[in-house]
Amino acid sequence: MNRHQELLDLVESFRVDFEKFYSKGNKTAGIRVRKHMQELKKMAQVVRDEVQNVKEKEESTTA
């Protein structure tokens, strides 16, 4: 599975809690939303690191 699909699946898994918090005001769902956002932040950092490594690898092979 590629990173793009992993990211889409991750965001989709948050949808129910987002709806509960933002539409219904469920405070417990808000706690879960914060947890989900932390997971997203971690994944974003992994993707950023991978992109940087690919760029560096390409630059070293073309130089």
PQR file of N, CA, C, O and H, with PARSE charges and radii, in Angstrom:
ATOM      1  N   MET A   1       0.855  -1.182   0.000 -0.4000 1.5000
ATOM      2  CA  MET A   1       0.000   0.000   0.000 -0.0000 2.0000
ATOM      3  C   MET A   1       0.897   1.240   0.000  0.5500 1.7000
ATOM      4  O   MET A   1       1.886   1.297   0.730 -0.5500 1.4000
ATOM      5  N   ASN A   2       0.552   2.211  -0.806 -0.4000 1.5000
ATOM      6  CA  ASN A   2       1.383   3.408  -0.856 -0.0000 2.0000
ATOM      7  C   ASN A   2       0.976   4.412   0.234  0.5500 1.7000
ATOM      8  O   ASN A   2      -0.087   4.303   0.843 -0.5500 1.4000
ATOM      9  H   ASN A   2      -0.252   2.164  -1.399  0.4000 1.0000
ATOM     10  N   ARG A   3       1.833   5.357   0.446 -0.4000 1.5000
ATOM     11  CA  ARG A   3       1.607   6.350   1.517 -0.0000 2.0000
ATOM     12  C   ARG A   3       0.338   7.155   1.295  0.5500 1.7000
ATOM     13  O   ARG A   3      -0.360   7.495   2.250 -0.5500 1.4000
ATOM     14  H   ARG A   3       2.697   5.446  -0.049  0.4000 1.0000
ATOM     15  N   HIS A   4       0.038   7.458   0.048 -0.4000 1.5000
ATOM     16  CA  HIS A   4      -1.152   8.253  -0.240 -0.0000 2.0000
ATOM     17  C   HIS A   4      -2.401   7.531   0.261  0.5500 1.7000
ATOM     18  O   HIS A   4      -3.247   8.129   0.925 -0.5500 1.4000
ATOM     19  H   HIS A   4       0.605   7.181  -0.728  0.4000 1.0000
ATOM     20  N   GLN A   5      -2.510   6.251  -0.058 -0.4000 1.5000
ATOM     21  CA  GLN A   5      -3.675   5.486   0.376 -0.0000 2.0000
ATOM     22  C   GLN A   5      -3.693   5.345   1.892  0.5500 1.7000
ATOM     23  O   GLN A   5      -4.760   5.408   2.504 -0.5500 1.4000
ATOM     24  H   GLN A   5      -1.823   5.765  -0.598  0.4000 1.0000
ATOM     25  N   GLU A   6      -2.531   5.155   2.506 -0.4000 1.5000
ATOM     26  CA  GLU A   6      -2.463   5.074   3.970 -0.0000 2.0000
ATOM     27  C   GLU A   6      -2.983   6.358   4.608  0.5500 1.7000
ATOM     28  O   GLU A   6      -3.715   6.319   5.597 -0.5500 1.4000
ATOM     29  H   GLU A   6      -1.665   5.103   2.009  0.4000 1.0000
ATOM     30  N   LEU A   7      -2.602   7.487   4.037 -0.4000 1.5000
ATOM     31  CA  LEU A   7      -3.052   8.777   4.553 -0.0000 2.0000
ATOM     32  C   LEU A   7      -4.566   8.925   4.406  0.5500 1.7000
ATOM     33  O   LEU A   7      -5.242   9.365   5.336 -0.5500 1.4000
ATOM     34  H   LEU A   7      -2.008   7.519   3.233  0.4000 1.0000
ATOM     35  N   LEU A   8      -5.094   8.558   3.246 -0.4000 1.5000
ATOM     36  CA  LEU A   8      -6.541   8.643   3.035 -0.0000 2.0000
ATOM     37  C   LEU A   8      -7.297   7.739   4.005  0.5500 1.7000
ATOM     38  O   LEU A   8      -8.321   8.136   4.560 -0.5500 1.4000
ATOM     39  H   LEU A   8      -4.545   8.201   2.491  0.4000 1.0000
ATOM     40  N   ASP A   9      -6.792   6.529   4.206 -0.4000 1.5000
ATOM     41  CA  ASP A   9      -7.442   5.598   5.136 -0.0000 2.0000
ATOM     42  C   ASP A   9      -7.401   6.130   6.565  0.5500 1.7000
ATOM     43  O   ASP A   9      -8.371   6.006   7.312 -0.5500 1.4000
ATOM     44  H   ASP A   9      -5.960   6.206   3.755  0.4000 1.0000
ATOM     45  N   LEU A  10      -6.274   6.721   6.933 -0.4000 1.5000
ATOM     46  CA  LEU A  10      -6.128   7.271   8.279 -0.0000 2.0000
ATOM     47  C   LEU A  10      -7.139   8.393   8.507  0.5500 1.7000
ATOM     48  O   LEU A  10      -7.830   8.414   9.525 -0.5500 1.4000
ATOM     49  H   LEU A  10      -5.486   6.822   6.326  0.4000 1.0000
ATOM     50  N   VAL A  11      -7.220   9.307   7.573 -0.4000 1.5000
ATOM     51  CA  VAL A  11      -8.153  10.436   7.704 -0.0000 2.0000
ATOM     52  C   VAL A  11      -9.597   9.932   7.720  0.5500 1.7000
ATOM     53  O   VAL A  11     -10.415  10.424   8.497 -0.5500 1.4000
ATOM     54  H   VAL A  11      -6.658   9.290   6.746  0.4000 1.0000
ATOM     55  N   GLU A  12      -9.908   8.974   6.885 -0.4000 1.5000
ATOM     56  CA  GLU A  12     -11.271   8.435   6.850 -0.0000 2.0000
ATOM     57  C   GLU A  12     -11.633   7.777   8.179  0.5500 1.7000
ATOM     58  O   GLU A  12     -12.787   7.832   8.604 -0.5500 1.4000
ATOM     59  H   GLU A  12      -9.243   8.574   6.253  0.4000 1.0000
ATOM     60  N   SER A  13     -10.662   7.160   8.831 -0.4000 1.5000
ATOM     61  CA  SER A  13     -10.948   6.504  10.107 -0.0000 2.0000
ATOM     62  C   SER A  13     -11.300   7.516  11.198  0.5500 1.7000
ATOM     63  O   SER A  13     -11.885   7.139  12.214 -0.5500 1.4000
ATOM     64  H   SER A  13      -9.725   7.115   8.486  0.4000 1.0000
ATOM     65  N   PHE A  14     -10.961   8.775  11.012 -0.4000 1.5000
ATOM     66  CA  PHE A  14     -11.255   9.827  11.994 -0.0000 2.0000
ATOM     67  C   PHE A  14     -12.651  10.404  11.829  0.5500 1.7000
ATOM     68  O   PHE A  14     -13.166  11.052  12.740 -0.5500 1.4000
ATOM     69  H   PHE A  14     -10.487   9.081  10.187  0.4000 1.0000
ATOM     70  N   ARG A  15     -13.269  10.177  10.678 -0.4000 1.5000
ATOM     71  CA  ARG A  15     -14.492  10.884  10.299 -0.0000 2.0000
ATOM     72  C   ARG A  15     -15.598  10.807  11.350  0.5500 1.7000
ATOM     73  O   ARG A  15     -16.222  11.824  11.654 -0.5500 1.4000
ATOM     74  H   ARG A  15     -12.851   9.650   9.938  0.4000 1.0000
ATOM     75  N   VAL A  16     -15.845   9.661  11.893 -0.4000 1.5000
ATOM     76  CA  VAL A  16     -16.948   9.494  12.847 -0.0000 2.0000
ATOM     77  C   VAL A  16     -16.747  10.385  14.067  0.5500 1.7000
ATOM     78  O   VAL A  16     -17.676  11.061  14.509 -0.5500 1.4000
ATOM     79  H   VAL A  16     -15.338   8.835  11.646  0.4000 1.0000
ATOM     80  N   ASP A  17     -15.531  10.383  14.607 -0.4000 1.5000
ATOM     81  CA  ASP A  17     -15.275  11.212  15.789 -0.0000 2.0000
ATOM     82  C   ASP A  17     -15.345  12.705  15.466  0.5500 1.7000
ATOM     83  O   ASP A  17     -15.805  13.495  16.290 -0.5500 1.4000
ATOM     84  H   ASP A  17     -14.777   9.833  14.248  0.4000 1.0000
ATOM     85  N   PHE A  18     -14.895  13.091  14.280 -0.4000 1.5000
ATOM     86  CA  PHE A  18     -15.008  14.495  13.874 -0.0000 2.0000
ATOM     87  C   PHE A  18     -16.477  14.911  13.821  0.5500 1.7000
ATOM     88  O   PHE A  18     -16.850  15.977  14.311 -0.5500 1.4000
ATOM     89  H   PHE A  18     -14.521  12.448  13.611  0.4000 1.0000
ATOM     90  N   GLU A  19     -17.301  14.060  13.224 -0.4000 1.5000
ATOM     91  CA  GLU A  19     -18.725  14.376  13.126 -0.0000 2.0000
ATOM     92  C   GLU A  19     -19.367  14.463  14.508  0.5500 1.7000
ATOM     93  O   GLU A  19     -20.155  15.371  14.775 -0.5500 1.4000
ATOM     94  H   GLU A  19     -16.998  13.193  12.827  0.4000 1.0000
ATOM     95  N   LYS A  20     -19.031  13.521  15.383 -0.4000 1.5000
ATOM     96  CA  LYS A  20     -19.599  13.538  16.731 -0.0000 2.0000
ATOM     97  C   LYS A  20     -19.206  14.807  17.477  0.5500 1.7000
ATOM     98  O   LYS A  20     -20.021  15.392  18.189 -0.5500 1.4000
ATOM     99  H   LYS A  20     -18.391  12.783  15.166  0.4000 1.0000
ATOM    100  N   PHE A  21     -17.955  15.231  17.312 -0.4000 1.5000
ATOM    101  CA  PHE A  21     -17.494  16.408  18.038 -0.0000 2.0000
ATOM    102  C   PHE A  21     -18.041  17.692  17.432  0.5500 1.7000
ATOM    103  O   PHE A  21     -18.618  18.518  18.140 -0.5500 1.4000
ATOM    104  H   PHE A  21     -17.293  14.755  16.733  0.4000 1.0000
ATOM    105  N   TYR A  22     -17.863  17.862  16.129 -0.4000 1.5000
ATOM    106  CA  TYR A  22     -18.230  19.133  15.508 -0.0000 2.0000
ATOM    107  C   TYR A  22     -19.724  19.284  15.274  0.5500 1.7000
ATOM    108  O   TYR A  22     -20.233  20.404  15.318 -0.5500 1.4000
ATOM    109  H   TYR A  22     -17.395  17.191  15.554  0.4000 1.0000
ATOM    110  N   SER A  23     -20.437  18.205  15.029 -0.4000 1.5000
ATOM    111  CA  SER A  23     -21.866  18.308  14.757 -0.0000 2.0000
ATOM    112  C   SER A  23     -22.714  18.172  16.017  0.5500 1.7000
ATOM    113  O   SER A  23     -23.737  18.841  16.168 -0.5500 1.4000
ATOM    114  H   SER A  23     -20.023  17.295  14.993  0.4000 1.0000
ATOM    115  N   LYS A  24     -22.277  17.301  16.911 -0.4000 1.5000
ATOM    116  CA  LYS A  24     -23.105  16.993  18.073 -0.0000 2.0000
ATOM    117  C   LYS A  24     -22.539  17.521  19.383  0.5500 1.7000
ATOM    118  O   LYS A  24     -23.195  17.449  20.422 -0.5500 1.4000
ATOM    119  H   LYS A  24     -21.447  16.758  16.788  0.4000 1.0000
ATOM    120  N   GLY A  25     -21.316  18.055  19.333 -0.4000 1.5000
ATOM    121  CA  GLY A  25     -20.719  18.622  20.538 -0.0000 2.0000
ATOM    122  C   GLY A  25     -20.273  17.589  21.563  0.5500 1.7000
ATOM    123  O   GLY A  25     -20.139  17.910  22.744 -0.5500 1.4000
ATOM    124  H   GLY A  25     -20.783  18.114  18.489  0.4000 1.0000
ATOM    125  N   ASN A  26     -20.042  16.363  21.134 -0.4000 1.5000
ATOM    126  CA  ASN A  26     -19.618  15.296  22.028 -0.0000 2.0000
ATOM    127  C   ASN A  26     -18.183  15.547  22.484  0.5500 1.7000
ATOM    128  O   ASN A  26     -17.250  15.441  21.689 -0.5500 1.4000
ATOM    129  H   ASN A  26     -20.150  16.101  20.175  0.4000 1.0000
ATOM    130  N   LYS A  27     -18.006  15.880  23.761 -0.4000 1.5000
ATOM    131  CA  LYS A  27     -16.679  16.239  24.265 -0.0000 2.0000
ATOM    132  C   LYS A  27     -15.717  15.062  24.285  0.5500 1.7000
ATOM    133  O   LYS A  27     -14.519  15.245  24.072 -0.5500 1.4000
ATOM    134  H   LYS A  27     -18.764  15.966  24.407  0.4000 1.0000
ATOM    135  N   THR A  28     -16.212  13.870  24.532 -0.4000 1.5000
ATOM    136  CA  THR A  28     -15.347  12.692  24.516 -0.0000 2.0000
ATOM    137  C   THR A  28     -14.805  12.446  23.113  0.5500 1.7000
ATOM    138  O   THR A  28     -13.651  12.051  22.951 -0.5500 1.4000
ATOM    139  H   THR A  28     -17.186  13.721  24.705  0.4000 1.0000
ATOM    140  N   ALA A  29     -15.620  12.676  22.119 -0.4000 1.5000
ATOM    141  CA  ALA A  29     -15.161  12.559  20.734 -0.0000 2.0000
ATOM    142  C   ALA A  29     -14.079  13.587  20.455  0.5500 1.7000
ATOM    143  O   ALA A  29     -13.174  13.332  19.661 -0.5500 1.4000
ATOM    144  H   ALA A  29     -16.557  12.997  22.251  0.4000 1.0000
ATOM    145  N   GLY A  30     -14.159  14.739  21.093 -0.4000 1.5000
ATOM    146  CA  GLY A  30     -13.126  15.767  20.947 -0.0000 2.0000
ATOM    147  C   GLY A  30     -11.773  15.278  21.431  0.5500 1.7000
ATOM    148  O   GLY A  30     -10.744  15.586  20.829 -0.5500 1.4000
ATOM    149  H   GLY A  30     -14.894  14.947  21.738  0.4000 1.0000
ATOM    150  N   ILE A  31     -11.772  14.519  22.513 -0.4000 1.5000
ATOM    151  CA  ILE A  31     -10.523  13.943  23.013 -0.0000 2.0000
ATOM    152  C   ILE A  31      -9.950  12.986  21.964  0.5500 1.7000
ATOM    153  O   ILE A  31      -8.745  12.980  21.709 -0.5500 1.4000
ATOM    154  H   ILE A  31     -12.608  14.269  23.002  0.4000 1.0000
ATOM    155  N   ARG A  32     -10.813  12.192  21.370 -0.4000 1.5000
ATOM    156  CA  ARG A  32     -10.359  11.255  20.334 -0.0000 2.0000
ATOM    157  C   ARG A  32      -9.870  12.002  19.098  0.5500 1.7000
ATOM    158  O   ARG A  32      -8.910  11.574  18.458 -0.5500 1.4000
ATOM    159  H   ARG A  32     -11.791  12.197  21.576  0.4000 1.0000
ATOM    160  N   VAL A  33     -10.517  13.111  18.758 -0.4000 1.5000
ATOM    161  CA  VAL A  33     -10.081  13.919  17.617 -0.0000 2.0000
ATOM    162  C   VAL A  33      -8.652  14.410  17.857  0.5500 1.7000
ATOM    163  O   VAL A  33      -7.813  14.371  16.958 -0.5500 1.4000
ATOM    164  H   VAL A  33     -11.296  13.459  19.278  0.4000 1.0000
ATOM    165  N   ARG A  34      -8.392  14.867  19.069 -0.4000 1.5000
ATOM    166  CA  ARG A  34      -7.032  15.327  19.387 -0.0000 2.0000
ATOM    167  C   ARG A  34      -6.024  14.185  19.246  0.5500 1.7000
ATOM    168  O   ARG A  34      -4.917  14.388  18.748 -0.5500 1.4000
ATOM    169  H   ARG A  34      -9.074  14.898  19.800  0.4000 1.0000
ATOM    170  N   LYS A  35      -6.403  13.006  19.678 -0.4000 1.5000
ATOM    171  CA  LYS A  35      -5.534  11.838  19.549 -0.0000 2.0000
ATOM    172  C   LYS A  35      -5.297  11.517  18.069  0.5500 1.7000
ATOM    173  O   LYS A  35      -4.171  11.240  17.656 -0.5500 1.4000
ATOM    174  H   LYS A  35      -7.303  12.841  20.083  0.4000 1.0000
ATOM    175  N   HIS A  36      -6.371  11.560  17.283 -0.4000 1.5000
ATOM    176  CA  HIS A  36      -6.247  11.296  15.849 -0.0000 2.0000
ATOM    177  C   HIS A  36      -5.312  12.312  15.187  0.5500 1.7000
ATOM    178  O   HIS A  36      -4.494  11.960  14.337 -0.5500 1.4000
ATOM    179  H   HIS A  36      -7.286  11.785  17.618  0.4000 1.0000
ATOM    180  N   MET A  37      -5.445  13.555  15.585 -0.4000 1.5000
ATOM    181  CA  MET A  37      -4.604  14.586  14.983 -0.0000 2.0000
ATOM    182  C   MET A  37      -3.132  14.374  15.334  0.5500 1.7000
ATOM    183  O   MET A  37      -2.251  14.696  14.537 -0.5500 1.4000
ATOM    184  H   MET A  37      -6.110  13.842  16.275  0.4000 1.0000
ATOM    185  N   GLN A  38      -2.867  13.840  16.510 -0.4000 1.5000
ATOM    186  CA  GLN A  38      -1.489  13.518  16.886 -0.0000 2.0000
ATOM    187  C   GLN A  38      -0.951  12.399  15.993  0.5500 1.7000
ATOM    188  O   GLN A  38       0.206  12.445  15.574 -0.5500 1.4000
ATOM    189  H   GLN A  38      -3.583  13.579  17.157  0.4000 1.0000
ATOM    190  N   GLU A  39      -1.776  11.404  15.702 -0.4000 1.5000
ATOM    191  CA  GLU A  39      -1.381  10.324  14.794 -0.0000 2.0000
ATOM    192  C   GLU A  39      -1.085  10.883  13.407  0.5500 1.7000
ATOM    193  O   GLU A  39      -0.112  10.490  12.763 -0.5500 1.4000
ATOM    194  H   GLU A  39      -2.716  11.367  16.042  0.4000 1.0000
ATOM    195  N   LEU A  40      -1.928  11.797  12.957 -0.4000 1.5000
ATOM    196  CA  LEU A  40      -1.737  12.418  11.655 -0.0000 2.0000
ATOM    197  C   LEU A  40      -0.434  13.203  11.618  0.5500 1.7000
ATOM    198  O   LEU A  40       0.286  13.176  10.620 -0.5500 1.4000
ATOM    199  H   LEU A  40      -2.719  12.116  13.480  0.4000 1.0000
ATOM    200  N   LYS A  41      -0.138  13.890  12.688 -0.4000 1.5000
ATOM    201  CA  LYS A  41       1.110  14.658  12.781 -0.0000 2.0000
ATOM    202  C   LYS A  41       2.321  13.727  12.671  0.5500 1.7000
ATOM    203  O   LYS A  41       3.292  14.040  11.982 -0.5500 1.4000
ATOM    204  H   LYS A  41      -0.723  13.912  13.499  0.4000 1.0000
ATOM    205  N   LYS A  42       2.256  12.592  13.349 -0.4000 1.5000
ATOM    206  CA  LYS A  42       3.358  11.628  13.286 -0.0000 2.0000
ATOM    207  C   LYS A  42       3.528  11.090  11.868  0.5500 1.7000
ATOM    208  O   LYS A  42       4.646  10.970  11.369 -0.5500 1.4000
ATOM    209  H   LYS A  42       1.467  12.338  13.909  0.4000 1.0000
ATOM    210  N   MET A  43       2.409  10.768  11.228 -0.4000 1.5000
ATOM    211  CA  MET A  43       2.483  10.250   9.867 -0.0000 2.0000
ATOM    212  C   MET A  43       3.026  11.312   8.913  0.5500 1.7000
ATOM    213  O   MET A  43       3.806  11.004   8.013 -0.5500 1.4000
ATOM    214  H   MET A  43       1.500  10.865  11.633  0.4000 1.0000
ATOM    215  N   ALA A  44       2.612  12.551   9.114 -0.4000 1.5000
ATOM    216  CA  ALA A  44       3.103  13.638   8.278 -0.0000 2.0000
ATOM    217  C   ALA A  44       4.614  13.751   8.393  0.5500 1.7000
ATOM    218  O   ALA A  44       5.291  13.989   7.392 -0.5500 1.4000
ATOM    219  H   ALA A  44       1.978  12.800   9.846  0.4000 1.0000
ATOM    220  N   GLN A  45       5.149  13.588   9.578 -0.4000 1.5000
ATOM    221  CA  GLN A  45       6.595  13.679   9.761 -0.0000 2.0000
ATOM    222  C   GLN A  45       7.309  12.530   9.052  0.5500 1.7000
ATOM    223  O   GLN A  45       8.370  12.727   8.460 -0.5500 1.4000
ATOM    224  H   GLN A  45       4.600  13.395  10.391  0.4000 1.0000
ATOM    225  N   VAL A  46       6.736  11.345   9.112 -0.4000 1.5000
ATOM    226  CA  VAL A  46       7.322  10.191   8.418 -0.0000 2.0000
ATOM    227  C   VAL A  46       7.359  10.456   6.918  0.5500 1.7000
ATOM    228  O   VAL A  46       8.368  10.197   6.263 -0.5500 1.4000
ATOM    229  H   VAL A  46       5.874  11.185   9.593  0.4000 1.0000
ATOM    230  N   VAL A  47       6.258  10.972   6.372 -0.4000 1.5000
ATOM    231  CA  VAL A  47       6.199  11.260   4.944 -0.0000 2.0000
ATOM    232  C   VAL A  47       7.206  12.346   4.580  0.5500 1.7000
ATOM    233  O   VAL A  47       7.894  12.240   3.565 -0.5500 1.4000
ATOM    234  H   VAL A  47       5.438  11.183   6.904  0.4000 1.0000
ATOM    235  N   ARG A  48       7.292  13.375   5.394 -0.4000 1.5000
ATOM    236  CA  ARG A  48       8.266  14.447   5.135 -0.0000 2.0000
ATOM    237  C   ARG A  48       9.680  13.899   5.091  0.5500 1.7000
ATOM    238  O   ARG A  48      10.463  14.264   4.213 -0.5500 1.4000
ATOM    239  H   ARG A  48       6.733  13.460   6.219  0.4000 1.0000
ATOM    240  N   ASP A  49      10.011  13.029   6.029 -0.4000 1.5000
ATOM    241  CA  ASP A  49      11.348  12.429   6.068 -0.0000 2.0000
ATOM    242  C   ASP A  49      11.599  11.571   4.832  0.5500 1.7000
ATOM    243  O   ASP A  49      12.687  11.616   4.258 -0.5500 1.4000
ATOM    244  H   ASP A  49       9.375  12.733   6.742  0.4000 1.0000
ATOM    245  N   GLU A  50      10.603  10.792   4.418 -0.4000 1.5000
ATOM    246  CA  GLU A  50      10.757   9.959   3.229 -0.0000 2.0000
ATOM    247  C   GLU A  50      10.970  10.808   1.975  0.5500 1.7000
ATOM    248  O   GLU A  50      11.822  10.495   1.143 -0.5500 1.4000
ATOM    249  H   GLU A  50       9.719  10.755   4.885  0.4000 1.0000
ATOM    250  N   VAL A  51      10.197  11.875   1.849 -0.4000 1.5000
ATOM    251  CA  VAL A  51      10.338  12.761   0.689 -0.0000 2.0000
ATOM    252  C   VAL A  51      11.741  13.362   0.668  0.5500 1.7000
ATOM    253  O   VAL A  51      12.376  13.422  -0.385 -0.5500 1.4000
ATOM    254  H   VAL A  51       9.505  12.129   2.525  0.4000 1.0000
ATOM    255  N   GLN A  52      12.214  13.796   1.803 -0.4000 1.5000
ATOM    256  CA  GLN A  52      13.553  14.381   1.870 -0.0000 2.0000
ATOM    257  C   GLN A  52      14.614  13.350   1.491  0.5500 1.7000
ATOM    258  O   GLN A  52      15.559  13.672   0.770 -0.5500 1.4000
ATOM    259  H   GLN A  52      11.698  13.747   2.658  0.4000 1.0000
ATOM    260  N   ASN A  53      14.466  12.119   1.968 -0.4000 1.5000
ATOM    261  CA  ASN A  53      15.433  11.076   1.638 -0.0000 2.0000
ATOM    262  C   ASN A  53      15.438  10.769   0.144  0.5500 1.7000
ATOM    263  O   ASN A  53      16.502  10.576  -0.443 -0.5500 1.4000
ATOM    264  H   ASN A  53      13.699  11.858   2.554  0.4000 1.0000
ATOM    265  N   VAL A  54      14.267  10.723  -0.471 -0.4000 1.5000
ATOM    266  CA  VAL A  54      14.182  10.474  -1.907 -0.0000 2.0000
ATOM    267  C   VAL A  54      14.843  11.619  -2.666  0.5500 1.7000
ATOM    268  O   VAL A  54      15.597  11.384  -3.610 -0.5500 1.4000
ATOM    269  H   VAL A  54      13.403  10.880   0.006  0.4000 1.0000
ATOM    270  N   LYS A  55      14.566  12.860  -2.259 -0.4000 1.5000
ATOM    271  CA  LYS A  55      15.188  14.009  -2.919 -0.0000 2.0000
ATOM    272  C   LYS A  55      16.704  13.947  -2.818  0.5500 1.7000
ATOM    273  O   LYS A  55      17.403  14.171  -3.805 -0.5500 1.4000
ATOM    274  H   LYS A  55      13.953  13.051  -1.491  0.4000 1.0000
ATOM    275  N   GLU A  56      17.212  13.645  -1.635 -0.4000 1.5000
ATOM    276  CA  GLU A  56      18.659  13.572  -1.437 -0.0000 2.0000
ATOM    277  C   GLU A  56      19.276  12.451  -2.271  0.5500 1.7000
ATOM    278  O   GLU A  56      20.359  12.608  -2.833 -0.5500 1.4000
ATOM    279  H   GLU A  56      16.644  13.462  -0.833  0.4000 1.0000
ATOM    280  N   LYS A  57      18.582  11.329  -2.343 -0.4000 1.5000
ATOM    281  CA  LYS A  57      19.073  10.195  -3.119 -0.0000 2.0000
ATOM    282  C   LYS A  57      19.136  10.565  -4.607  0.5500 1.7000
ATOM    283  O   LYS A  57      20.120  10.269  -5.284 -0.5500 1.4000
ATOM    284  H   LYS A  57      17.702  11.201  -1.886  0.4000 1.0000
ATOM    285  N   GLU A  58      18.077  11.214  -5.108 -0.4000 1.5000
ATOM    286  CA  GLU A  58      18.050  11.626  -6.515 -0.0000 2.0000
ATOM    287  C   GLU A  58      19.135  12.650  -6.803  0.5500 1.7000
ATOM    288  O   GLU A  58      19.776  12.600  -7.853 -0.5500 1.4000
ATOM    289  H   GLU A  58      17.277  11.454  -4.558  0.4000 1.0000
ATOM    290  N   GLU A  59      19.344  13.569  -5.886 -0.4000 1.5000
ATOM    291  CA  GLU A  59      20.369  14.589  -6.084 -0.0000 2.0000
ATOM    292  C   GLU A  59      21.764  13.981  -6.102  0.5500 1.7000
ATOM    293  O   GLU A  59      22.627  14.424  -6.859 -0.5500 1.4000
ATOM    294  H   GLU A  59      18.824  13.609  -5.032  0.4000 1.0000
ATOM    295  N   SER A  60      21.984  12.979  -5.278 -0.4000 1.5000
ATOM    296  CA  SER A  60      23.308  12.362  -5.225 -0.0000 2.0000
ATOM    297  C   SER A  60      23.592  11.509  -6.463  0.5500 1.7000
ATOM    298  O   SER A  60      24.751  11.357  -6.850 -0.5500 1.4000
ATOM    299  H   SER A  60      21.283  12.619  -4.663  0.4000 1.0000
ATOM    300  N   THR A  61      22.563  10.960  -7.080 -0.4000 1.5000
ATOM    301  CA  THR A  61      22.773  10.141  -8.277 -0.0000 2.0000
ATOM    302  C   THR A  61      22.906  10.994  -9.525  0.5500 1.7000
ATOM    303  O   THR A  61      23.511  10.552 -10.501 -0.5500 1.4000
ATOM    304  H   THR A  61      21.622  11.084  -6.766  0.4000 1.0000
ATOM    305  N   THR A  62      22.359  12.209  -9.525 -0.4000 1.5000
ATOM    306  CA  THR A  62      22.452  13.079 -10.701 -0.0000 2.0000
ATOM    307  C   THR A  62      23.664  14.003 -10.634  0.5500 1.7000
ATOM    308  O   THR A  62      24.030  14.625 -11.631 -0.5500 1.4000
ATOM    309  H   THR A  62      21.867  12.568  -8.732  0.4000 1.0000
ATOM    310  N   ALA A  63      24.271  14.090  -9.485 -0.4000 1.5000
ATOM    311  CA  ALA A  63      25.411  15.023  -9.340 -0.0000 2.0000
ATOM    312  C   ALA A  63      26.711  14.385  -9.722  0.5500 1.7000
ATOM    313  O   ALA A  63      27.758  15.029  -9.657 -0.5500 1.4000
ATOM    314  H   ALA A  63      23.973  13.585  -8.675  0.4000 1.0000
TER
END
